[in-house]
Structure formats: C-alpha cells, structure tokens
Amino acid sequence: MNLEELRSIVKRLYREHIKYHIKTILLCLILSIIVATSTSAIAWLLDPAVKKIFIEKDQTLAWLIPLTIIIAFSSKGMSLYFARLNILKVGNVIAGDLQKKLARTILFSDIQTLDSRHSGKYISNLQFDCGQVMNLVSVGVLNLMKDSFTAIFLIGVMFYQNWKLAIFAIFMIPLAAGLAKNLGKKIGKATSQAGEISEKFVSFFADIFRGSKMIRIYQKEKFEEEKADNVISEMVNKNIRISSILIRATPIMETLTGFMIAGFIFYSGKLINSGELEVNNFFSFLAAMMLAYQPIRSLATINMIAYQGAAAAKRIFLVIDKPIEIKEEINLPSLKVNSCKIGFSNVDFKYETTKDRAIKNINLEIEGGKITALVGQSGAGKSTIINLIPRFYDPQKGSISIDGQNISKINLKSLRQNISLVSQDVILFDDTIASNIAYADPSASQNDIEEACKYAAANEFIDKLPNKFNTVVGENGVKLSGGQKQRISIARAILKKAPIILLDEATSSLDAESERVVQNAVNNLIKGRTTIVIAHRLSTIHNANKIFVVKNGSIVASGNHDNLIKDSEEYISLYKNQLK
C-alpha cells in the first residue's frame, strides 16, 4: 500500500464514519490538551521545587509544590481515563458499523457472489479486519492527539529552560520520524499478508467443524492435524514477523536515546560550569526531556497503526463495494399471482468458476397448479434451473416468466414471497423448533405452527421430545435425524403458504421409512400448488403431470412417466439404472 492509497482510505473512513463522531473526538482533543498541560506542568514544577525547597530551603513551598504535583498527576489520570473511554466507544461503534455493512452486504448479495468466496474470508473481515480498524481509531487517533500536544508542550518547557539544550534534544526527532515512515510501509505490507493468513485460518477451521463426521469416518484426524499445524505455524510465523517489525525500532530508538542523554549531560555540564545553566533548570529540563521521550516514541508508531488499519479497511471496502450481480430496478411492480405458470425462453447460464454453460437454450413451460419433475444425471443442470426461478442467479441469456411476467422486471421481494424451497440440505438455525418453523412467518401463532407440523407429520416426534416445540435443535439441527429435519423444513414451507414449491431432492438422503413419512408430508405441502421437483428416485415422480429430462444442460425429452418410458432412451436408461 502506497501513501496515496493510505490517504484515500483514511479520507473515506472519515467521510463515512469518523465525521459522525466529531463532537466526541473534539472532547477527547480537549482532554488530550489537559493531559499534555498536566504532564508539562509536572516537568516545569521541578524547577521551583529544586530551587526553592532544596537550594534556598524555602519551607513555605515544601508542601505547596508537592500538592500541586499531586493535582497535576490526578488531572492527567482522570483526563486520560475519560479520553480513552470515549475514543474506545467511538472505535467500537465504527467497527460495529463496518460489521453491520459487511453483514448487510452478505445478506443482500446474490448467491453467485457469495459462492465466489469462502465463508471463512467473510468471517475474517468481520473479526480481524474490523478489529484493526477499531485499533486505528481508538488507539491511533487518541495517541496522535494526546502525544502530539504532550510532545509540543514539553518541548516548550525545554525551550523555556534553555533554548540551546532544546535545539540539541529535538535534533533526534527527524531521525525517529524517518524510521517510523520506513517501518510503517513494511508493517502495512506484513499486515495485509496477515489478513490473508487470517482468512485462510478461519476458512480451514470452518471446514474442520463442518466436516467433523467425514474426518472421523475416513480416519483423517492425523492428516487434518498436519494441515492444522501448517496453517497455525504459518499464522504464528507471520505474527512473529509483524512483531519483529514493530519492535525493530526499539534498539535504534534506545541507541539514539543513549546518545541524546550522553550528549545532553556532557553539554549541560559545560553550560553549568560556564554559569549559563542552573542546577534547578537542569533537573526541570531533564524531566521534560524524559517525559517527552514516551509521546515521541508513541508518535513514531502512529504510521504503523495507520498502515495496519488502512490495509484492513481496504479489504473491508473491497467486499462492501463489490457490485451485486442480481440487480433490481427501482419501483418495480409486484408479482401478480394467478395460476403460477412458469416459462423459460431460450435461457443460458454459466457459473463464474466454470468454462462451459450449465444450461443451454432452455425452453420449457411449467403448468400452474401442477407437479413438474426434472430428472437427469448428476450435474445435468437440474438444480441450476430451479435456482434461477427465485433469482438466486440470473441467466446470461433468455428470460424467465411467471404468469407472463418477466421475473427480472418485478419486485424481488414479491417474487420470493411466492416461492418456498425444500432441499436435500436442510438449513436449521441453532434455535427452538418453533422458531425455526416460524422463520417463514414471524407473525404466526403457536396454533399456526402446530397446524403446519400436523400436515408435515412433524408433530409425531415433536410431542415425544421433553421440551416439545421449545427444543433447541443445535447447530444446523445436529440433534435431529435427517427425516425430522426435513419434516421441520416442510412445516416451515407449509406455514409460508407460497403458491410455488421448489423441491430439490428433498427425500434423496432418507431411509425408506423416513422417505415414506416425508413424502406424505410433501404431498400435503404441494396440493394445489405449482410444484417443481428434482427427483433422485424416479419412483417418487410417477404421478408427476409432466417430466422434463435434462442432459448436459439441455432438455432432451418431456412428457409423463408412461410416455417417457416408451419414447425416451435417456429416461429409460435412468429408470433401468435405478432398478439394478
């Protein structure tokens, strides 16, 4: 990251976030001035303290000056406390705002955009990067204000005591500033790499948690342990590198300080001997110089903090600014539902990550209120067809309509309000059964939920649970069987009362008994609704009003079961393979 990028990102942070907290920051500025004034007063008071108390033996000031020093330290402490408290609040609020923007981006992005990036990277943005930005605001901004004023005021005390010594002392400041600038660039680059490693770290362990059963059944614990060791070692090494860069300034700064103090003592001795400097002035100047050392050293790290925070903000803005593929025009009309007849006209679609089109020149008509099945080999394009209907993706060519209305020209919310999805991979939240079902309609009463469960044949097992509808299902329903999860999913779809039902291999992973129960629930769900079924088992779609055979992204045959079993070689092949 170059200096121009740094300035651009900091300007954007100010424009979009920091300026809304300017009153609090100004308060922190005032408190920083009080801190600087108190610190400078402590150094200045050493002059009269030494002169009046120790040299002139003036007992009237023996208690007054120490009391004043106590007041100065107390003022410094209280001001610093409130400054840090307020700036921390600002930093946390800004980090929270960025997290909200990221969450909003993730929630409203199209599926294609989300699929292009591992979920671990988004989590790293939410945690690591937002934390770095918070550090930039809460630590960097406060230190810039506090330490700048403190250093300036203390340098003023130094000039007041002896301008010759002051010029000698501040000679080292440009050297420290140059060192900080050089280290800042290096720390910015290293922090960007650390952010990438953090993404890799989070992504890896997210996969570990999701794949815990598979790891154990294939006895890959040792294999994954080695991978974990490598990922962790890489992150540790990068953190060590960053830390080494951060502390690289220490020996140089300490050496410079040593030269400065040695030179200061040597030169002060000459000035005292010549009568140009008094001992009390020497002690006051020495105190000011030593107190100035810490803020000047802190200011030398501001550049590093700025590069760290800006690198993190850059990664956040890249996510926030990524254009949404599923675009929606303003003031589009809502979907007007009639029979819910669905039509595909010359539809092509290709995923970003693949070379070939997933579906090619698809033309099909799905009758309203009827059952339509899509069959074909895995990867034929069946799920892609289904995913285009609620606009999880948009086709690159052609159009899709519902009751003659182009779905790209209608309000997206109204489109999805009229569609329910039941898939093989049931998504349940770590919440109660009731909450998971009511996700379809938060206004639903308990009676509505129970009625939906009755039609989904879910009440049979829910009533046997100790907490019934208040049972917490665990992460993605881990405490429930596959059939139980599927029935909850169907109950949720029933509660939504959508006129269009998408069934993506809803029973493919179930045993025979669970499939029978779930299929009965499915039959209750689809009554009188436009239903599109992707069937793993062809035996489940014998009664479909129309079946489309999909092969290599194209429709190669259509008709009912009886017709296809006579006329379609592809369908016959699929059917025979399942009878083996």
NORQUI-V955836 format. One record per pair of residues at least 12 apart in sequence whose ideal C-beta (glycine too) atoms are under 8 Angstrom apart, sorted by the first residue. I is the first residue (numbers start at 1). J is the second residue. If there is no record, write none. Layout:
# NORQUI-V955836
i: {I/I}
j: {J/J}
This chain:
# NORQUI-V955836
i: {1/1/1/1/1/1/1/1/5/5/6/6/6/6/9/9/9/9/10/10/12/12/13/13/13/13/13/17/17/17/18/18/18/18/21/21/21/24/24/24/24/25/25/25/27/27/28/28/28/28/28/28/29/31/31/31/31/31/32/32/32/32/32/32/32/33/34/34/34/35/35/35/35/35/35/35/36/36/36/36/36/36/37/38/38/38/38/38/39/39/39/39/39/39/40/40/40/40/40/40/40/41/41/42/42/42/42/42/42/43/43/43/43/43/43/44/44/44/44/45/45/45/45/45/46/46/46/46/47/47/47/47/47/48/48/48/49/49/49/49/49/50/50/50/50/51/51/52/53/55/55/80/83/83/84/87/87/87/87/88/90/90/90/91/91/91/91/91/91/92/92/94/94/94/95/95/95/95/95/98/98/98/98/99/99/101/101/102/102/102/102/102/102/102/103/105/105/105/106/108/109/109/110/110/110/110/110/110/110/111/111/111/112/112/112/112/112/112/113/113/113/115/116/116/118/118/118/119/119/120/120/120/120/120/120/120/120/120/121/121/121/122/123/123/124/124/124/124/124/124/125/125/125/125/127/127/128/128/128/129/129/129/129/129/130/130/131/132/132/132/132/132/132/132/133/133/133/133/135/135/135/136/136/136/136/136/136/136/137/139/140/140/140/140/143/143/143/143/143/144/144/146/147/147/147/147/147/147/148/148/150/150/150/151/151/151/151/154/154/154/154/154/155/155/155/155/157/157/157/158/158/158/158/158/161/161/161/161/162/162/162/162/162/164/164/164/165/165/165/165/165/165/166/168/168/168/169/169/169/169/171/172/172/172/172/173/175/176/176/176/176/176/177/179/179/179/179/180/180/180/180/180/180/180/181/183/183/183/183/183/183/184/184/184/184/185/186/187/187/187/187/187/187/188/188/188/188/188/190/190/190/190/191/191/191/191/191/192/192/192/193/194/194/194/194/195/195/195/197/197/197/198/200/200/200/201/201/201/204/204/204/205/208/208/245/246/246/249/249/253/253/257/260/264/264/268/268/325/325/326/326/326/326/326/328/328/329/332/332/332/332/333/333/333/334/334/334/335/335/335/335/335/335/335/335/335/335/336/336/337/337/337/337/338/338/339/339/339/339/339/340/340/340/340/340/340/340/340/340/341/341/341/341/341/341/341/341/342/342/342/342/342/342/342/342/342/342/343/343/343/343/343/343/343/344/344/344/344/344/344/344/344/345/345/345/345/345/346/346/346/346/346/346/347/347/347/347/347/347/347/347/347/347/348/348/348/348/348/348/348/349/349/349/349/349/349/350/356/357/358/358/358/359/359/359/359/359/359/360/360/360/361/361/362/362/362/362/362/362/363/364/364/364/366/366/366/367/367/367/368/368/369/369/369/370/370/370/370/371/371/371/371/371/371/371/371/372/372/372/372/372/372/372/372/372/373/373/373/373/373/373/373/373/373/374/374/374/374/374/374/374/374/375/375/375/375/375/375/375/375/375/375/376/376/376/376/376/377/377/380/380/380/380/381/381/381/381/382/382/383/383/384/385/386/386/386/386/388/389/389/389/389/389/390/390/390/390/390/391/391/391/391/391/394/402/402/402/417/418/418/418/419/419/419/419/420/420/420/420/420/420/420/420/421/421/421/422/422/422/422/422/422/422/422/422/422/422/423/423/423/423/423/423/424/424/424/424/424/424/426/426/426/426/426/426/426/427/427/428/428/428/428/428/428/428/429/429/430/430/430/430/430/431/431/432/432/432/432/432/432/433/433/433/433/433/433/433/433/434/434/434/434/436/436/436/436/437/437/437/437/437/437/437/438/439/440/440/440/440/441/441/441/444/446/448/449/449/449/450/452/452/452/452/453/453/453/455/455/455/455/455/456/456/456/456/456/456/456/456/457/457/457/457/457/457/458/458/458/458/458/458/460/461/461/473/473/481/482/482/482/483/483/483/483/483/483/483/486/486/486/486/486/486/487/487/487/489/490/490/490/490/490/491/493/494/494/498/499/499/500/500/500/500/501/501/501/501/501/501/502/502/503/503/503/503/503/503/504/505/505/505/506/506/506/507/507/507/507/507/508/508/515/515/519/537/538/538/538/538/539/541/542/543/544/544/545/546/546/546/547/547/547/547/547/549/549/549/549/549/551/556/556/557/557}
j: {185/188/189/192/307/310/311/314/310/314/188/306/307/310/310/313/314/317/306/310/313/317/94/133/136/137/313/94/97/98/90/94/137/141/90/93/94/86/87/89/90/87/90/141/83/86/83/86/87/141/142/145/145/79/80/82/83/86/79/83/142/145/146/149/150/149/75/76/79/76/79/80/83/146/149/150/146/149/150/152/153/154/153/72/73/75/76/79/72/76/150/153/154/291/150/153/154/156/157/288/291/68/72/69/72/73/76/287/291/154/157/284/287/288/291/157/160/284/288/65/68/69/72/284/280/283/284/287/161/280/281/283/284/61/65/280/61/65/66/69/280/279/280/283/284/278/280/65/65/279/280/146/142/146/142/137/138/141/142/138/137/138/141/134/135/136/137/138/139/134/138/133/134/137/130/131/133/134/137/130/133/313/316/126/130/316/320/122/125/126/130/316/319/320/126/319/320/322/122/324/322/324/324/325/326/391/392/393/394/387/392/393/325/326/351/352/392/393/322/324/325/353/352/353/199/203/206/203/206/199/200/201/202/203/204/205/206/207/199/202/203/319/202/206/195/198/199/201/202/203/199/315/316/319/198/202/195/198/312/195/312/313/315/316/312/316/312/191/195/308/309/311/312/313/309/312/313/316/305/308/309/305/306/308/309/310/312/313/309/305/302/305/306/309/298/299/301/302/305/299/302/295/294/295/296/298/299/302/295/299/291/292/295/292/295/296/299/288/289/291/292/295/169/170/288/292/284/285/288/170/285/288/289/292/281/284/285/288/271/276/277/281/285/267/271/276/264/267/268/271/277/285/285/263/264/267/260/264/289/292/260/256/257/259/260/296/256/253/256/296/297/300/300/249/252/253/300/249/299/300/301/302/303/304/303/245/246/248/249/303/304/303/304/306/307/307/245/242/245/246/304/307/308/304/307/308/310/311/238/241/242/245/242/307/308/311/312/311/314/315/238/235/238/239/242/311/312/315/234/235/238/235/231/234/235/231/232/235/227/228/231/228/224/228/304/301/304/300/301/297/300/293/289/286/289/282/285/393/394/391/392/393/394/412/411/412/409/409/410/411/412/409/410/411/410/411/414/402/403/405/407/410/411/414/415/417/418/403/405/402/403/418/499/368/403/367/368/369/403/530/368/369/402/403/418/499/500/529/530/365/366/367/368/402/403/404/530/365/366/368/389/400/401/402/500/530/532/364/365/366/400/401/402/404/362/363/364/365/385/388/398/400/363/398/399/400/401/361/362/363/397/398/399/359/361/362/363/388/395/397/398/399/400/360/361/362/395/396/397/398/384/388/393/395/396/397/396/553/553/381/384/553/381/384/385/550/553/554/552/553/554/398/554/381/385/398/553/554/555/555/548/555/558/530/532/546/530/545/546/403/530/528/529/530/530/531/545/546/526/531/533/541/543/544/545/546/530/531/532/533/544/545/546/547/548/532/533/534/535/541/544/546/547/548/386/532/533/534/535/547/548/550/534/535/538/541/547/548/549/550/571/574/549/550/551/570/574/551/574/550/551/552/553/550/552/553/554/534/550/504/534/553/550/502/504/532/534/400/407/419/500/502/532/415/416/419/421/502/407/408/412/415/416/408/415/418/500/498/498/499/500/498/500/501/502/440/493/496/498/500/501/502/525/493/502/504/486/489/490/493/501/502/503/504/506/522/525/489/502/503/504/505/506/504/505/506/508/509/536/476/477/482/485/486/488/489/476/489/473/476/477/480/485/488/489/473/476/472/473/474/475/476/472/473/467/469/470/471/472/473/462/465/468/469/470/471/473/488/446/449/469/470/473/477/488/492/449/452/453/488/491/492/495/495/492/492/493/495/496/495/496/497/495/469/495/469/491/495/469/491/492/494/495/487/488/491/491/494/521/524/525/487/488/490/491/494/521/524/525/487/517/518/520/521/524/484/487/488/490/491/521/517/484/487/485/488/514/509/510/514/510/511/513/514/515/517/518/506/507/510/514/518/521/517/518/521/506/506/518/521/522/525/521/525/524/525/529/529/530/529/530/531/532/525/526/529/530/531/532/531/532/522/526/531/532/533/534/534/534/535/536/518/522/533/519/522/536/537/540/536/537/537/540/540/578/561/574/575/578/578/561/561/561/560/561/560/558/559/560/559/560/561/564/571/564/568/570/571/574/570/568/570/570/571}
